[in-house]
Amino acid sequence: MATISAAMVKELRDRTGLGMMECKQALTAAEGDIEKAIDDLRKSSGLKAAKKAGRTAADGVVAVRVADDASYGVLLEVNSETDFVARDEGFLGFVNKVLDKAFADKQTDVAALMAGELESTREALVQKIGENITVRRVELVEGAVVDGYVHSNNRIAVLVSLTGGDAELARDVAMHVTASNPRVCKPEDMSQAELDKEKEIIMAQPDMEGKPQEIKEKMAVGRVKKFLAENSLVEQAFVKNPELTVGKLISAAGADINGFTRLEVGEGIEVEKKDFAQEVAEQLKG
């Protein structure tokens, strides 16, 4: 049987808002798998959704550069260990050098990008600052009209590609994506696996119990449709004018969206967390 730690219970509580005992029981039943526990809770209690895992411990910045003719843009993520270094002028200067080269060469292969002078610059900066620095991701977005948006703290950046419209429209849509973080552009872009999983959760929720299968199917269709509307960019209410969907905003300009790319600093990076006493104890042992 998996050991259920207090930290695991706390994470599940933070993400679901449910009570401690309910979270502990769900984790025990799921053998310590937090994602499975969330799915099980959604089935058993009708929990609508859970917050994403707080796995953004890595620090750093994201940066964007767009061509003058709006034909392409580059997104870059460079990680540091602390927010203090992420604000350092030397670190930010290095980020700009990497962005310059990635933009000029349309290079998205990090290993190829960092070969040679840039890697030497990175190593020298690591020695000077005393923190590890990593160029993590480079993304290239091309299209008839490309523009982007960077959140004011340089932690989230988006590039949007349109057919038709103009750079200002692309920038507005990118700002929306920064704030709302949709999963896909259009409902039809959602994978069948995601839809099947959502339907499975819906069908297992308490208010479905005892209903005829045809009624459950009709209810599930409506809820899946709502799920798609909430998670598809074109179906979302535009952040600058909630009376208008993003899809209507784009079509009113005679445009269509090709896609978007969104980077958030540290997303998906899992960093071991230690308390201060544990760190001191390990240093004394060493």
Secondary structure, 3 states (H helix, E strand, C coil): CCCCCHHHHHHHHHHHCCCHHHHHHHHHHCCCCHHHHHHHHHHHHCCCCCCCCCCECCEEEEEEEECCCCCEEEEEEEEECCHHHHCCHHHHHHHHHHHHHHHHHCCCCHHHHHCCHHHHHHHHHHHHHCCCCEEEEEEEEECCEEEEEECCCCCEEEEEEEECCCHHHHHHHHHHHHHHCCCECCHHHCCHHHHHHHHHHHHCCHHHCCCCHHHHHHHHHHHHHHHHHHHEHHHCEECCEEEEEHHHHHHHCCCEEEEEEEEECCCCECCCCCCHHHHHHHHHHC
